Amino acid sequence: MNFKFRHKNASKHQTPLKSSNRYTLENKVVMRFAANLFLIVLMICVIGSVITFHENLIQKQVTEMKEQLFEYSSTHGFGINDILIEGRDKTTIESLNQQINLKRSDSILQINLKTLKSKIEDLPWVEKAELKRVYFPNVLQISIKEKAIIALYQTNGKFYPVDRFGNVIEVNYTPSTPLLVIVGDGAPQKLLELLKITSTSPELFGRIKAAVLHAQRRWDLIFDDLNEGITVKMPEENFAKAWKKLIKIHHKYGIFKRKLTFIDLRYPDKVVVNIADEK
């Protein structure tokens, strides 16, 4: 007897699912997820816009109320009666008025002291400003500390004051007392270091009339007179050591009492001097 065995899943005529049918369900899930995500993002944007609009509206109303309050206060006992300024010397009233920009009709409550302080300190001569309200009689007090001038910087035929931090103040200035004149590119930036060393001898320091910086590396110091004084050529390195040497030979030999045109200290093992011509 011959048996024909049939495998349970071996039908040759069974058609497999096409790839498009296999993923139909998954595509619908992706599309549904994307649509829901889009709706969520859209709702967030709409809600955000509503909140922003609402906040802007509230902010606008608050601003309007503040302006109305300041306007009311200025005519009901809080108008500015006076502005007192202390410490002003070189700073002009015109420049201060331009920065302050206040009127008697303004409310003293409306003044932003921090902003006004910053504006005043932007003025070229002002180093620091302190502001204070004094109610009844509604006075704004301004105390100014102006920049201390320690030298004059000569460049392009003009002289500019230099403050105690080595900053050049770009204003027209005529000093009431003689000041050290510095010349050369980078001289203001190296001034404080120069003064720190030379001020160790007040006697010689007071006789320096000018300092010329060469190639931003070394100084020439001019003593006693700008035109006919003695020029001391300082070395590029070991400036402090050379300065001590100058003090020593001055005390020992009275070298500045001699008729010299220059003293050259650029050599570590010798001092070169040049005698002025007899007139």
Residue, then its C-alpha position, 0 to 999 in steps of 0.5 A: m500500500n502506498f501512502k501519500f504524505r501531506h505536510k500540514n503547512a506545505s501548500k505550494h499554492q499559498t500566496p505570501l503576504k505582500s510587503s505593502n500589506r505587512y506594514t499597513l498597520e504600522n504605517k497607520v500607527v506612525m501617521r496617527f502618532a505624527a498627527n497627534l504630535f502635531l496637534i500637541v505642538l500646535m496646542i502648546c504654541v497656541i497656549g504659549s501665544v495666549i499666555t504671552f499676549h496675556e502677559n504683555l497686556i498685563q505688563k502694558q497695564v502695569t507700565e501705564m499705571k506706573e506712569q500715571l502714578f509718577e505723573y500724579s506724584s510729581t504734582h502732589g508733593f513728590g516733584i523734584n525741587d533741586i539737584l545738588i552736586e558735590g565734587r565737581d571741578k573739571t566736569t562741566i554743568e552742561s555735560l552733567n545736565q545732558q546726562i541727568n536730563l531731569k526737570r522739576s516736573d519729574s517725580i523723584l520716585q521715577i528716578n532710576l538711580k542705578t541707570l543715572k549713576s552709570k550715565i554720570e560715570d560715562l563722563p570723561w572726568v568722572e571716576k565714581a558717582e554716588l546718588k541719593r534721594v532726600y525726600f521732603p524737600n525732594v532733593l537729588q544729591i549727586s556726589i562725584k569723585e573725579k579722576a586724579i591726573i598724574a601725567l600728560y601723554q603727548t601724541n600727534g602734537k597734542f597733550y592728553p591727561v592720564d589718570r592714576f590707573g594709566n588711562v588716557i582721557e581724551v579731552n582738552y586740558t591745561p594743567s594748573t601745575p607742571l606734570l610729568v610728560i610721557v611720550g611713545d607708543g604704549a607709554p600710558q600702559k607702562l607708566l604705573e610700573l615706571l612710577k612705582i620704581t622711580s618714586t622710591s627716590p623722591e629727590l630724583f623723582g621730583r626732577i623728572k620732567a619727561a619720560v620717552l618710551h622707545a619701541q615700547r621697550r626702554w625709557d629715556l628720562i629727562f631731568d630738570d628741563l625739557n629742552e636743556g635738561i640731562t637725559v638718562k638712557m635706561p636699559e631695556e632690562n633690569f630697570a630697577k637695578a639701573w635706577k638704584k645705580l643712578i641714585k648711588i652715583h648721584h649721592k656719591y658724585g653729585i652727577f646732576k650738578r655736572k654740565l652733562t647732556f646725557i647719562d647712559l646706563r644701558y651697559p651693566d658694567k659701566v656708565v657713559v656720560n656726555i659733557a655739554d659744550e661750553k657756551 
